[in-house]
């Protein structure tokens, strides 16, 4: 038997937070793409990491935004 825990969380991010994350990733990808000067192994590793990020970016793009509920009134 495995002692692994399978955990799941929903991050609480505002739309501006997601935009900042996506912009940062895209700028990094663009910068790296124009400066490839490492070894073949390093360039391959970096490209594989970029490829792994693509599904994550797609999840950000396809996420549904929900309004925050009204806070309950304290008595």
CHARMM internal coordinates of N, CA and C (Angstrom, degrees):
IC EDIT
DIST 1 N 1 CA 1.4539
DIST 1 CA 1 C 1.5212
ANGL 1 N 1 CA 1 C 109.82
DIST 1 C 2 N 1.2796
ANGL 1 CA 1 C 2 N 113.02
DIHE 1 N 1 CA 1 C 2 N 149.83
DIST 2 N 2 CA 1.4549
ANGL 1 C 2 N 2 CA 119.28
DIHE 1 CA 1 C 2 N 2 CA -179.16
DIST 2 CA 2 C 1.5247
ANGL 2 N 2 CA 2 C 110.16
DIHE 1 C 2 N 2 CA 2 C -100.57
DIST 2 C 3 N 1.3093
ANGL 2 CA 2 C 3 N 115.81
DIHE 2 N 2 CA 2 C 3 N 145.81
DIST 3 N 3 CA 1.4591
ANGL 2 C 3 N 3 CA 120.67
DIHE 2 CA 2 C 3 N 3 CA 176.86
DIST 3 CA 3 C 1.5284
ANGL 3 N 3 CA 3 C 111.39
DIHE 2 C 3 N 3 CA 3 C -96.06
DIST 3 C 4 N 1.3328
ANGL 3 CA 3 C 4 N 116.24
DIHE 3 N 3 CA 3 C 4 N 14.32
DIST 4 N 4 CA 1.4559
ANGL 3 C 4 N 4 CA 119.51
DIHE 3 CA 3 C 4 N 4 CA -179.25
DIST 4 CA 4 C 1.5136
ANGL 4 N 4 CA 4 C 110.49
DIHE 3 C 4 N 4 CA 4 C -66.49
DIST 4 C 5 N 1.3126
ANGL 4 CA 4 C 5 N 115.01
DIHE 4 N 4 CA 4 C 5 N 142.74
DIST 5 N 5 CA 1.4538
ANGL 4 C 5 N 5 CA 120.79
DIHE 4 CA 4 C 5 N 5 CA 173.70
DIST 5 CA 5 C 1.5164
ANGL 5 N 5 CA 5 C 107.64
DIHE 4 C 5 N 5 CA 5 C -107.85
DIST 5 C 6 N 1.3040
ANGL 5 CA 5 C 6 N 115.47
DIHE 5 N 5 CA 5 C 6 N 134.19
DIST 6 N 6 CA 1.4528
ANGL 5 C 6 N 6 CA 120.23
DIHE 5 CA 5 C 6 N 6 CA 177.25
DIST 6 CA 6 C 1.5259
ANGL 6 N 6 CA 6 C 106.97
DIHE 5 C 6 N 6 CA 6 C -103.36
DIST 6 C 7 N 1.3099
ANGL 6 CA 6 C 7 N 115.07
DIHE 6 N 6 CA 6 C 7 N 105.16
DIST 7 N 7 CA 1.4540
ANGL 6 C 7 N 7 CA 120.50
DIHE 6 CA 6 C 7 N 7 CA -175.07
DIST 7 CA 7 C 1.5224
ANGL 7 N 7 CA 7 C 110.32
DIHE 6 C 7 N 7 CA 7 C -109.22
DIST 7 C 8 N 1.2955
ANGL 7 CA 7 C 8 N 115.40
DIHE 7 N 7 CA 7 C 8 N 151.91
DIST 8 N 8 CA 1.4525
ANGL 7 C 8 N 8 CA 122.05
DIHE 7 CA 7 C 8 N 8 CA 179.74
DIST 8 CA 8 C 1.5208
ANGL 8 N 8 CA 8 C 108.50
DIHE 7 C 8 N 8 CA 8 C -139.95
DIST 8 C 9 N 1.2935
ANGL 8 CA 8 C 9 N 116.19
DIHE 8 N 8 CA 8 C 9 N 137.78
DIST 9 N 9 CA 1.4547
ANGL 8 C 9 N 9 CA 119.72
DIHE 8 CA 8 C 9 N 9 CA 176.61
DIST 9 CA 9 C 1.5192
ANGL 9 N 9 CA 9 C 109.30
DIHE 8 C 9 N 9 CA 9 C -140.50
DIST 9 C 10 N 1.2910
ANGL 9 CA 9 C 10 N 116.31
DIHE 9 N 9 CA 9 C 10 N 150.73
DIST 10 N 10 CA 1.4499
ANGL 9 C 10 N 10 CA 122.27
DIHE 9 CA 9 C 10 N 10 CA 173.68
DIST 10 CA 10 C 1.5156
ANGL 10 N 10 CA 10 C 107.27
DIHE 9 C 10 N 10 CA 10 C -107.90
DIST 10 C 11 N 1.3302
ANGL 10 CA 10 C 11 N 117.37
DIHE 10 N 10 CA 10 C 11 N 111.81
DIST 11 N 11 CA 1.4672
ANGL 10 C 11 N 11 CA 118.87
DIHE 10 CA 10 C 11 N 11 CA -178.05
DIST 11 CA 11 C 1.5267
ANGL 11 N 11 CA 11 C 110.50
DIHE 10 C 11 N 11 CA 11 C -69.28
DIST 11 C 12 N 1.2941
ANGL 11 CA 11 C 12 N 115.47
DIHE 11 N 11 CA 11 C 12 N 147.47
DIST 12 N 12 CA 1.4562
ANGL 11 C 12 N 12 CA 122.27
DIHE 11 CA 11 C 12 N 12 CA 178.10
DIST 12 CA 12 C 1.5137
ANGL 12 N 12 CA 12 C 107.34
DIHE 11 C 12 N 12 CA 12 C -98.60
DIST 12 C 13 N 1.3211
ANGL 12 CA 12 C 13 N 115.60
DIHE 12 N 12 CA 12 C 13 N 91.91
DIST 13 N 13 CA 1.4578
ANGL 12 C 13 N 13 CA 120.95
DIHE 12 CA 12 C 13 N 13 CA -177.70
DIST 13 CA 13 C 1.5225
ANGL 13 N 13 CA 13 C 109.32
DIHE 12 C 13 N 13 CA 13 C -121.34
DIST 13 C 14 N 1.3136
ANGL 13 CA 13 C 14 N 115.23
DIHE 13 N 13 CA 13 C 14 N 138.26
DIST 14 N 14 CA 1.4538
ANGL 13 C 14 N 14 CA 120.07
DIHE 13 CA 13 C 14 N 14 CA 173.20
DIST 14 CA 14 C 1.5210
ANGL 14 N 14 CA 14 C 108.74
DIHE 13 C 14 N 14 CA 14 C -83.75
DIST 14 C 15 N 1.3150
ANGL 14 CA 14 C 15 N 115.99
DIHE 14 N 14 CA 14 C 15 N 163.22
DIST 15 N 15 CA 1.4590
ANGL 14 C 15 N 15 CA 120.54
DIHE 14 CA 14 C 15 N 15 CA -177.71
DIST 15 CA 15 C 1.5259
ANGL 15 N 15 CA 15 C 111.73
DIHE 14 C 15 N 15 CA 15 C -56.99
DIST 15 C 16 N 1.3172
ANGL 15 CA 15 C 16 N 117.99
DIHE 15 N 15 CA 15 C 16 N -38.33
DIST 16 N 16 CA 1.4691
ANGL 15 C 16 N 16 CA 121.04
DIHE 15 CA 15 C 16 N 16 CA 178.85
DIST 16 CA 16 C 1.5226
ANGL 16 N 16 CA 16 C 111.58
DIHE 15 C 16 N 16 CA 16 C -66.05
DIST 16 C 17 N 1.3367
ANGL 16 CA 16 C 17 N 117.31
DIHE 16 N 16 CA 16 C 17 N -33.32
DIST 17 N 17 CA 1.4703
ANGL 16 C 17 N 17 CA 120.85
DIHE 16 CA 16 C 17 N 17 CA 177.22
DIST 17 CA 17 C 1.5204
ANGL 17 N 17 CA 17 C 110.36
DIHE 16 C 17 N 17 CA 17 C -63.79
DIST 17 C 18 N 1.3232
ANGL 17 CA 17 C 18 N 116.41
DIHE 17 N 17 CA 17 C 18 N -45.57
DIST 18 N 18 CA 1.4615
ANGL 17 C 18 N 18 CA 121.22
DIHE 17 CA 17 C 18 N 18 CA 179.93
DIST 18 CA 18 C 1.5246
ANGL 18 N 18 CA 18 C 110.11
DIHE 17 C 18 N 18 CA 18 C -64.22
DIST 18 C 19 N 1.3309
ANGL 18 CA 18 C 19 N 116.69
DIHE 18 N 18 CA 18 C 19 N -41.44
DIST 19 N 19 CA 1.4715
ANGL 18 C 19 N 19 CA 120.34
DIHE 18 CA 18 C 19 N 19 CA 178.41
DIST 19 CA 19 C 1.5240
ANGL 19 N 19 CA 19 C 110.77
DIHE 18 C 19 N 19 CA 19 C -61.19
DIST 19 C 20 N 1.3140
ANGL 19 CA 19 C 20 N 117.42
DIHE 19 N 19 CA 19 C 20 N -41.75
DIST 20 N 20 CA 1.4582
ANGL 19 C 20 N 20 CA 121.34
DIHE 19 CA 19 C 20 N 20 CA 178.62
DIST 20 CA 20 C 1.5271
ANGL 20 N 20 CA 20 C 111.14
DIHE 19 C 20 N 20 CA 20 C -62.73
DIST 20 C 21 N 1.3246
ANGL 20 CA 20 C 21 N 117.18
DIHE 20 N 20 CA 20 C 21 N -44.71
DIST 21 N 21 CA 1.4683
ANGL 20 C 21 N 21 CA 121.50
DIHE 20 CA 20 C 21 N 21 CA 178.76
DIST 21 CA 21 C 1.5252
ANGL 21 N 21 CA 21 C 110.17
DIHE 20 C 21 N 21 CA 21 C -61.10
DIST 21 C 22 N 1.3300
ANGL 21 CA 21 C 22 N 116.41
DIHE 21 N 21 CA 21 C 22 N -48.37
DIST 22 N 22 CA 1.4641
ANGL 21 C 22 N 22 CA 120.01
DIHE 21 CA 21 C 22 N 22 CA -178.01
DIST 22 CA 22 C 1.5288
ANGL 22 N 22 CA 22 C 111.45
DIHE 21 C 22 N 22 CA 22 C -64.80
DIST 22 C 23 N 1.3357
ANGL 22 CA 22 C 23 N 117.29
DIHE 22 N 22 CA 22 C 23 N -43.08
DIST 23 N 23 CA 1.4675
ANGL 22 C 23 N 23 CA 119.88
DIHE 22 CA 22 C 23 N 23 CA 178.53
DIST 23 CA 23 C 1.5238
ANGL 23 N 23 CA 23 C 111.49
DIHE 22 C 23 N 23 CA 23 C -61.84
DIST 23 C 24 N 1.3263
ANGL 23 CA 23 C 24 N 116.87
DIHE 23 N 23 CA 23 C 24 N -40.57
DIST 24 N 24 CA 1.4641
ANGL 23 C 24 N 24 CA 120.82
DIHE 23 CA 23 C 24 N 24 CA 179.41
DIST 24 CA 24 C 1.5235
ANGL 24 N 24 CA 24 C 111.25
DIHE 23 C 24 N 24 CA 24 C -63.27
DIST 24 C 25 N 1.3166
ANGL 24 CA 24 C 25 N 116.13
DIHE 24 N 24 CA 24 C 25 N -43.96
DIST 25 N 25 CA 1.4696
ANGL 24 C 25 N 25 CA 120.00
DIHE 24 CA 24 C 25 N 25 CA 179.77
DIST 25 CA 25 C 1.5241
ANGL 25 N 25 CA 25 C 110.28
DIHE 24 C 25 N 25 CA 25 C -65.13
DIST 25 C 26 N 1.3200
ANGL 25 CA 25 C 26 N 116.79
DIHE 25 N 25 CA 25 C 26 N -43.73
DIST 26 N 26 CA 1.4610
ANGL 25 C 26 N 26 CA 119.81
DIHE 25 CA 25 C 26 N 26 CA -178.59
DIST 26 CA 26 C 1.5330
ANGL 26 N 26 CA 26 C 111.59
DIHE 25 C 26 N 26 CA 26 C -65.84
DIST 26 C 27 N 1.3145
ANGL 26 CA 26 C 27 N 118.00
DIHE 26 N 26 CA 26 C 27 N -40.27
DIST 27 N 27 CA 1.4740
ANGL 26 C 27 N 27 CA 120.58
DIHE 26 CA 26 C 27 N 27 CA 177.83
DIST 27 CA 27 C 1.5171
ANGL 27 N 27 CA 27 C 110.57
DIHE 26 C 27 N 27 CA 27 C -64.14
DIST 27 C 28 N 1.3224
ANGL 27 CA 27 C 28 N 116.60
DIHE 27 N 27 CA 27 C 28 N -40.30
DIST 28 N 28 CA 1.4666
ANGL 27 C 28 N 28 CA 120.40
DIHE 27 CA 27 C 28 N 28 CA 178.77
DIST 28 CA 28 C 1.5196
ANGL 28 N 28 CA 28 C 110.71
DIHE 27 C 28 N 28 CA 28 C -64.22
DIST 28 C 29 N 1.3340
ANGL 28 CA 28 C 29 N 116.28
DIHE 28 N 28 CA 28 C 29 N -43.81
DIST 29 N 29 CA 1.4629
ANGL 28 C 29 N 29 CA 120.07
DIHE 28 CA 28 C 29 N 29 CA 178.25
DIST 29 CA 29 C 1.5285
ANGL 29 N 29 CA 29 C 110.72
DIHE 28 C 29 N 29 CA 29 C -61.35
DIST 29 C 30 N 1.3219
ANGL 29 CA 29 C 30 N 117.18
DIHE 29 N 29 CA 29 C 30 N -44.88
DIST 30 N 30 CA 1.4624
ANGL 29 C 30 N 30 CA 120.68
DIHE 29 CA 29 C 30 N 30 CA -179.17
DIST 30 CA 30 C 1.5273
ANGL 30 N 30 CA 30 C 110.92
DIHE 29 C 30 N 30 CA 30 C -63.48
DIST 30 C 31 N 1.3385
ANGL 30 CA 30 C 31 N 116.30
DIHE 30 N 30 CA 30 C 31 N -43.80
DIST 31 N 31 CA 1.4593
ANGL 30 C 31 N 31 CA 120.17
DIHE 30 CA 30 C 31 N 31 CA 179.76
DIST 31 CA 31 C 1.5241
ANGL 31 N 31 CA 31 C 110.28
DIHE 30 C 31 N 31 CA 31 C -62.53
DIST 31 C 32 N 1.3256
ANGL 31 CA 31 C 32 N 116.70
DIHE 31 N 31 CA 31 C 32 N -46.48
DIST 32 N 32 CA 1.4547
ANGL 31 C 32 N 32 CA 119.74
DIHE 31 CA 31 C 32 N 32 CA -178.44
DIST 32 CA 32 C 1.5237
ANGL 32 N 32 CA 32 C 110.77
DIHE 31 C 32 N 32 CA 32 C -64.75
DIST 32 C 33 N 1.3404
ANGL 32 CA 32 C 33 N 116.09
DIHE 32 N 32 CA 32 C 33 N -39.42
DIST 33 N 33 CA 1.4627
ANGL 32 C 33 N 33 CA 120.05
DIHE 32 CA 32 C 33 N 33 CA -178.65
DIST 33 CA 33 C 1.5155
ANGL 33 N 33 CA 33 C 112.99
DIHE 32 C 33 N 33 CA 33 C -61.12
DIST 33 C 34 N 1.3330
ANGL 33 CA 33 C 34 N 117.05
DIHE 33 N 33 CA 33 C 34 N -32.27
DIST 34 N 34 CA 1.4613
ANGL 33 C 34 N 34 CA 119.43
DIHE 33 CA 33 C 34 N 34 CA -179.14
DIST 34 CA 34 C 1.5344
ANGL 34 N 34 CA 34 C 112.62
DIHE 33 C 34 N 34 CA 34 C -91.51
DIST 34 C 35 N 1.3149
ANGL 34 CA 34 C 35 N 118.15
DIHE 34 N 34 CA 34 C 35 N -5.73
DIST 35 N 35 CA 1.4682
ANGL 34 C 35 N 35 CA 121.16
DIHE 34 CA 34 C 35 N 35 CA -176.25
DIST 35 CA 35 C 1.5309
ANGL 35 N 35 CA 35 C 113.02
DIHE 34 C 35 N 35 CA 35 C -120.92
DIST 35 C 36 N 1.3092
ANGL 35 CA 35 C 36 N 117.46
DIHE 35 N 35 CA 35 C 36 N 21.74
DIST 36 N 36 CA 1.4702
ANGL 35 C 36 N 36 CA 119.32
DIHE 35 CA 35 C 36 N 36 CA -179.00
DIST 36 CA 36 C 1.5162
ANGL 36 N 36 CA 36 C 109.88
DIHE 35 C 36 N 36 CA 36 C -58.91
DIST 36 C 37 N 1.3031
ANGL 36 CA 36 C 37 N 115.47
DIHE 36 N 36 CA 36 C 37 N 107.29
DIST 37 N 37 CA 1.4620
ANGL 36 C 37 N 37 CA 118.63
DIHE 36 CA 36 C 37 N 37 CA 178.80
DIST 37 CA 37 C 1.5198
ANGL 37 N 37 CA 37 C 111.19
DIHE 36 C 37 N 37 CA 37 C -145.49
DIST 37 C 38 N 1.3188
ANGL 37 CA 37 C 38 N 116.27
DIHE 37 N 37 CA 37 C 38 N 16.79
DIST 38 N 38 CA 1.4569
ANGL 37 C 38 N 38 CA 119.91
DIHE 37 CA 37 C 38 N 38 CA 178.16
DIST 38 CA 38 C 1.5144
ANGL 38 N 38 CA 38 C 110.85
DIHE 37 C 38 N 38 CA 38 C -85.54
DIST 38 C 39 N 1.2844
ANGL 38 CA 38 C 39 N 114.70
DIHE 38 N 38 CA 38 C 39 N -168.58
DIST 39 N 39 CA 1.4578
ANGL 38 C 39 N 39 CA 119.30
DIHE 38 CA 38 C 39 N 39 CA 175.85
DIST 39 CA 39 C 1.5237
ANGL 39 N 39 CA 39 C 108.20
DIHE 38 C 39 N 39 CA 39 C -75.30
DIST 39 C 40 N 1.3017
ANGL 39 CA 39 C 40 N 116.45
DIHE 39 N 39 CA 39 C 40 N 165.65
DIST 40 N 40 CA 1.4610
ANGL 39 C 40 N 40 CA 120.85
DIHE 39 CA 39 C 40 N 40 CA 178.71
DIST 40 CA 40 C 1.5223
ANGL 40 N 40 CA 40 C 110.54
DIHE 39 C 40 N 40 CA 40 C -58.78
DIST 40 C 41 N 1.3409
ANGL 40 CA 40 C 41 N 117.32
DIHE 40 N 40 CA 40 C 41 N -40.39
DIST 41 N 41 CA 1.4694
ANGL 40 C 41 N 41 CA 120.82
DIHE 40 CA 40 C 41 N 41 CA -179.83
DIST 41 CA 41 C 1.5241
ANGL 41 N 41 CA 41 C 110.90
DIHE 40 C 41 N 41 CA 41 C -64.22
DIST 41 C 42 N 1.3339
ANGL 41 CA 41 C 42 N 117.71
DIHE 41 N 41 CA 41 C 42 N -42.38
DIST 42 N 42 CA 1.4706
ANGL 41 C 42 N 42 CA 121.24
DIHE 41 CA 41 C 42 N 42 CA -179.92
DIST 42 CA 42 C 1.5275
ANGL 42 N 42 CA 42 C 110.66
DIHE 41 C 42 N 42 CA 42 C -67.14
DIST 42 C 43 N 1.3382
ANGL 42 CA 42 C 43 N 116.81
DIHE 42 N 42 CA 42 C 43 N -44.91
DIST 43 N 43 CA 1.4599
ANGL 42 C 43 N 43 CA 119.60
DIHE 42 CA 42 C 43 N 43 CA 179.06
DIST 43 CA 43 C 1.5240
ANGL 43 N 43 CA 43 C 111.07
DIHE 42 C 43 N 43 CA 43 C -61.46
DIST 43 C 44 N 1.3235
ANGL 43 CA 43 C 44 N 117.08
DIHE 43 N 43 CA 43 C 44 N -39.42
DIST 44 N 44 CA 1.4632
ANGL 43 C 44 N 44 CA 120.98
DIHE 43 CA 43 C 44 N 44 CA 178.51
DIST 44 CA 44 C 1.5210
ANGL 44 N 44 CA 44 C 110.65
DIHE 43 C 44 N 44 CA 44 C -65.84
DIST 44 C 45 N 1.3259
ANGL 44 CA 44 C 45 N 116.66
DIHE 44 N 44 CA 44 C 45 N -41.94
DIST 45 N 45 CA 1.4747
ANGL 44 C 45 N 45 CA 120.61
DIHE 44 CA 44 C 45 N 45 CA 178.46
DIST 45 CA 45 C 1.5258
ANGL 45 N 45 CA 45 C 110.35
DIHE 44 C 45 N 45 CA 45 C -61.31
DIST 45 C 46 N 1.3282
ANGL 45 CA 45 C 46 N 117.24
DIHE 45 N 45 CA 45 C 46 N -48.08
DIST 46 N 46 CA 1.4668
ANGL 45 C 46 N 46 CA 120.89
DIHE 45 CA 45 C 46 N 46 CA -179.06
DIST 46 CA 46 C 1.5197
ANGL 46 N 46 CA 46 C 111.03
DIHE 45 C 46 N 46 CA 46 C -61.77
DIST 46 C 47 N 1.3084
ANGL 46 CA 46 C 47 N 116.99
DIHE 46 N 46 CA 46 C 47 N -41.78
DIST 47 N 47 CA 1.4677
ANGL 46 C 47 N 47 CA 119.77
DIHE 46 CA 46 C 47 N 47 CA 179.36
DIST 47 CA 47 C 1.5234
ANGL 47 N 47 CA 47 C 110.64
DIHE 46 C 47 N 47 CA 47 C -65.03
DIST 47 C 48 N 1.3262
ANGL 47 CA 47 C 48 N 117.79
DIHE 47 N 47 CA 47 C 48 N -37.59
DIST 48 N 48 CA 1.4633
ANGL 47 C 48 N 48 CA 119.77
DIHE 47 CA 47 C 48 N 48 CA 179.09
DIST 48 CA 48 C 1.5304
ANGL 48 N 48 CA 48 C 111.06
DIHE 47 C 48 N 48 CA 48 C -66.70
DIST 48 C 49 N 1.3271
ANGL 48 CA 48 C 49 N 117.06
DIHE 48 N 48 CA 48 C 49 N -35.99
DIST 49 N 49 CA 1.4713
ANGL 48 C 49 N 49 CA 119.98
DIHE 48 CA 48 C 49 N 49 CA 177.00
DIST 49 CA 49 C 1.5293
ANGL 49 N 49 CA 49 C 110.69
DIHE 48 C 49 N 49 CA 49 C -66.57
DIST 49 C 50 N 1.3308
ANGL 49 CA 49 C 50 N 116.57
DIHE 49 N 49 CA 49 C 50 N -39.88
DIST 50 N 50 CA 1.4673
ANGL 49 C 50 N 50 CA 120.45
DIHE 49 CA 49 C 50 N 50 CA 177.10
DIST 50 CA 50 C 1.5225
ANGL 50 N 50 CA 50 C 109.44
DIHE 49 C 50 N 50 CA 50 C -62.35
DIST 50 C 51 N 1.3220
ANGL 50 CA 50 C 51 N 116.98
DIHE 50 N 50 CA 50 C 51 N -43.09
DIST 51 N 51 CA 1.4602
ANGL 50 C 51 N 51 CA 120.69
DIHE 50 CA 50 C 51 N 51 CA 179.17
DIST 51 CA 51 C 1.5326
ANGL 51 N 51 CA 51 C 111.50
DIHE 50 C 51 N 51 CA 51 C -62.49
DIST 51 C 52 N 1.3295
ANGL 51 CA 51 C 52 N 117.09
DIHE 51 N 51 CA 51 C 52 N -34.10
DIST 52 N 52 CA 1.4636
ANGL 51 C 52 N 52 CA 120.84
DIHE 51 CA 51 C 52 N 52 CA 178.10
DIST 52 CA 52 C 1.5298
ANGL 52 N 52 CA 52 C 111.26
DIHE 51 C 52 N 52 CA 52 C -69.13
DIST 52 C 53 N 1.3242
ANGL 52 CA 52 C 53 N 117.40
DIHE 52 N 52 CA 52 C 53 N -29.18
DIST 53 N 53 CA 1.4618
ANGL 52 C 53 N 53 CA 121.11
DIHE 52 CA 52 C 53 N 53 CA -179.14
DIST 53 CA 53 C 1.5256
ANGL 53 N 53 CA 53 C 113.12
DIHE 52 C 53 N 53 CA 53 C -76.50
DIST 53 C 54 N 1.3107
ANGL 53 CA 53 C 54 N 117.89
DIHE 53 N 53 CA 53 C 54 N -22.10
DIST 54 N 54 CA 1.4582
ANGL 53 C 54 N 54 CA 120.45
DIHE 53 CA 53 C 54 N 54 CA -176.42
DIST 54 CA 54 C 1.5329
ANGL 54 N 54 CA 54 C 112.89
DIHE 53 C 54 N 54 CA 54 C -55.79
DIST 54 C 55 N 1.3478
ANGL 54 CA 54 C 55 N 119.92
DIHE 54 N 54 CA 54 C 55 N -47.52
DIST 55 N 55 CA 1.4719
ANGL 54 C 55 N 55 CA 118.59
DIHE 54 CA 54 C 55 N 55 CA 178.09
DIST 55 CA 55 C 1.5299
ANGL 55 N 55 CA 55 C 112.73
DIHE 54 C 55 N 55 CA 55 C -61.44
DIST 55 C 56 N 1.3298
ANGL 55 CA 55 C 56 N 117.04
DIHE 55 N 55 CA 55 C 56 N -34.75
DIST 56 N 56 CA 1.4605
ANGL 55 C 56 N 56 CA 120.38
DIHE 55 CA 55 C 56 N 56 CA 178.01
DIST 56 CA 56 C 1.5246
ANGL 56 N 56 CA 56 C 110.56
DIHE 55 C 56 N 56 CA 56 C -64.51
DIST 56 C 57 N 1.3190
ANGL 56 CA 56 C 57 N 116.67
DIHE 56 N 56 CA 56 C 57 N -45.17
DIST 57 N 57 CA 1.4556
ANGL 56 C 57 N 57 CA 120.05
DIHE 56 CA 56 C 57 N 57 CA 178.37
DIST 57 CA 57 C 1.5252
ANGL 57 N 57 CA 57 C 110.88
DIHE 56 C 57 N 57 CA 57 C -62.24
DIST 57 C 58 N 1.3221
ANGL 57 CA 57 C 58 N 116.62
DIHE 57 N 57 CA 57 C 58 N -37.61
DIST 58 N 58 CA 1.4647
ANGL 57 C 58 N 58 CA 119.91
DIHE 57 CA 57 C 58 N 58 CA 177.71
DIST 58 CA 58 C 1.5200
ANGL 58 N 58 CA 58 C 111.14
DIHE 57 C 58 N 58 CA 58 C -64.61
DIST 58 C 59 N 1.3414
ANGL 58 CA 58 C 59 N 117.44
DIHE 58 N 58 CA 58 C 59 N -35.60
DIST 59 N 59 CA 1.4599
ANGL 58 C 59 N 59 CA 120.45
DIHE 58 CA 58 C 59 N 59 CA 177.18
DIST 59 CA 59 C 1.5223
ANGL 59 N 59 CA 59 C 110.88
DIHE 58 C 59 N 59 CA 59 C -65.32
DIST 59 C 60 N 1.3381
ANGL 59 CA 59 C 60 N 116.86
DIHE 59 N 59 CA 59 C 60 N -39.98
DIST 60 N 60 CA 1.4606
ANGL 59 C 60 N 60 CA 119.83
DIHE 59 CA 59 C 60 N 60 CA 176.20
DIST 60 CA 60 C 1.5315
ANGL 60 N 60 CA 60 C 110.13
DIHE 59 C 60 N 60 CA 60 C -61.07
DIST 60 C 61 N 1.3214
ANGL 60 CA 60 C 61 N 116.18
DIHE 60 N 60 CA 60 C 61 N -43.96
DIST 61 N 61 CA 1.4676
ANGL 60 C 61 N 61 CA 120.25
DIHE 60 CA 60 C 61 N 61 CA -178.22
DIST 61 CA 61 C 1.5261
ANGL 61 N 61 CA 61 C 112.71
DIHE 60 C 61 N 61 CA 61 C -65.53
DIST 61 C 62 N 1.3307
ANGL 61 CA 61 C 62 N 116.95
DIHE 61 N 61 CA 61 C 62 N -34.28
DIST 62 N 62 CA 1.4606
ANGL 61 C 62 N 62 CA 119.83
DIHE 61 CA 61 C 62 N 62 CA -174.77
DIST 62 CA 62 C 1.5311
ANGL 62 N 62 CA 62 C 113.69
DIHE 61 C 62 N 62 CA 62 C -96.00
DIST 62 C 63 N 1.3273
ANGL 62 CA 62 C 63 N 117.67
DIHE 62 N 62 CA 62 C 63 N 0.64
DIST 63 N 63 CA 1.4646
ANGL 62 C 63 N 63 CA 120.47
DIHE 62 CA 62 C 63 N 63 CA -178.12
DIST 63 CA 63 C 1.5225
ANGL 63 N 63 CA 63 C 110.91
DIHE 62 C 63 N 63 CA 63 C -68.04
DIST 63 C 64 N 1.3239
ANGL 63 CA 63 C 64 N 115.37
DIHE 63 N 63 CA 63 C 64 N 143.88
DIST 64 N 64 CA 1.4584
ANGL 63 C 64 N 64 CA 121.32
DIHE 63 CA 63 C 64 N 64 CA 175.30
DIST 64 CA 64 C 1.5162
ANGL 64 N 64 CA 64 C 109.07
DIHE 63 C 64 N 64 CA 64 C -90.31
DIST 64 C 65 N 1.3142
ANGL 64 CA 64 C 65 N 115.66
DIHE 64 N 64 CA 64 C 65 N 133.86
DIST 65 N 65 CA 1.4566
ANGL 64 C 65 N 65 CA 120.73
DIHE 64 CA 64 C 65 N 65 CA 179.07
DIST 65 CA 65 C 1.5142
ANGL 65 N 65 CA 65 C 108.77
DIHE 64 C 65 N 65 CA 65 C -92.18
DIST 65 C 66 N 1.3239
ANGL 65 CA 65 C 66 N 115.71
DIHE 65 N 65 CA 65 C 66 N 139.09
DIST 66 N 66 CA 1.4569
ANGL 65 C 66 N 66 CA 121.64
DIHE 65 CA 65 C 66 N 66 CA -179.50
DIST 66 CA 66 C 1.5197
ANGL 66 N 66 CA 66 C 109.01
DIHE 65 C 66 N 66 CA 66 C -122.49
DIST 66 C 67 N 1.3075
ANGL 66 CA 66 C 67 N 114.94
DIHE 66 N 66 CA 66 C 67 N 147.24
DIST 67 N 67 CA 1.4567
ANGL 66 C 67 N 67 CA 119.11
DIHE 66 CA 66 C 67 N 67 CA 175.68
DIST 67 CA 67 C 1.5144
ANGL 67 N 67 CA 67 C 109.56
DIHE 66 C 67 N 67 CA 67 C -75.83
DIST 67 C 68 N 1.3069
ANGL 67 CA 67 C 68 N 115.25
DIHE 67 N 67 CA 67 C 68 N 145.56
DIST 68 N 68 CA 1.4626
ANGL 67 C 68 N 68 CA 119.51
DIHE 67 CA 67 C 68 N 68 CA 175.78
DIST 68 CA 68 C 1.5223
ANGL 68 N 68 CA 68 C 108.92
DIHE 67 C 68 N 68 CA 68 C -70.08
DIST 68 C 69 N 1.3331
ANGL 68 CA 68 C 69 N 117.23
DIHE 68 N 68 CA 68 C 69 N 141.19
DIST 69 N 69 CA 1.4599
ANGL 68 C 69 N 69 CA 118.96
DIHE 68 CA 68 C 69 N 69 CA 177.48
DIST 69 CA 69 C 1.5236
ANGL 69 N 69 CA 69 C 110.65
DIHE 68 C 69 N 69 CA 69 C -71.21
DIST 69 C 70 N 1.3058
ANGL 69 CA 69 C 70 N 114.78
DIHE 69 N 69 CA 69 C 70 N 156.55
DIST 70 N 70 CA 1.4615
ANGL 69 C 70 N 70 CA 119.91
DIHE 69 CA 69 C 70 N 70 CA 175.01
DIST 70 CA 70 C 1.5188
ANGL 70 N 70 CA 70 C 109.11
DIHE 69 C 70 N 70 CA 70 C -64.90
DIST 70 C 71 N 1.3235
ANGL 70 CA 70 C 71 N 117.67
DIHE 70 N 70 CA 70 C 71 N 135.35
DIST 71 N 71 CA 1.4618
ANGL 70 C 71 N 71 CA 118.57
DIHE 70 CA 70 C 71 N 71 CA 178.11
DIST 71 CA 71 C 1.5250
ANGL 71 N 71 CA 71 C 109.82
DIHE 70 C 71 N 71 CA 71 C -67.06
DIST 71 C 72 N 1.3141
ANGL 71 CA 71 C 72 N 115.53
DIHE 71 N 71 CA 71 C 72 N 148.64
DIST 72 N 72 CA 1.4603
ANGL 71 C 72 N 72 CA 119.16
DIHE 71 CA 71 C 72 N 72 CA 178.38
DIST 72 CA 72 C 1.5229
ANGL 72 N 72 CA 72 C 108.37
DIHE 71 C 72 N 72 CA 72 C -73.17
DIST 72 C 73 N 1.3157
ANGL 72 CA 72 C 73 N 115.04
DIHE 72 N 72 CA 72 C 73 N 147.50
DIST 73 N 73 CA 1.4666
ANGL 72 C 73 N 73 CA 120.38
DIHE 72 CA 72 C 73 N 73 CA 179.98
DIST 73 CA 73 C 1.5147
ANGL 73 N 73 CA 73 C 109.16
DIHE 72 C 73 N 73 CA 73 C -84.92
DIST 73 C 74 N 1.3147
ANGL 73 CA 73 C 74 N 114.33
DIHE 73 N 73 CA 73 C 74 N 130.78
DIST 74 N 74 CA 1.4543
ANGL 73 C 74 N 74 CA 118.49
DIHE 73 CA 73 C 74 N 74 CA 177.35
DIST 74 CA 74 C 1.5245
ANGL 74 N 74 CA 74 C 109.68
DIHE 73 C 74 N 74 CA 74 C -84.03
DIST 74 C 75 N 1.2994
ANGL 74 CA 74 C 75 N 116.26
DIHE 74 N 74 CA 74 C 75 N 142.91
DIST 75 N 75 CA 1.4746
ANGL 74 C 75 N 75 CA 121.17
DIHE 74 CA 74 C 75 N 75 CA -179.77
DIST 75 CA 75 C 1.4982
ANGL 75 N 75 CA 75 C 110.08
DIHE 74 C 75 N 75 CA 75 C -92.84
END
COOR INIT
IC SEED 1 N 1 CA 1 C
IC BUILD
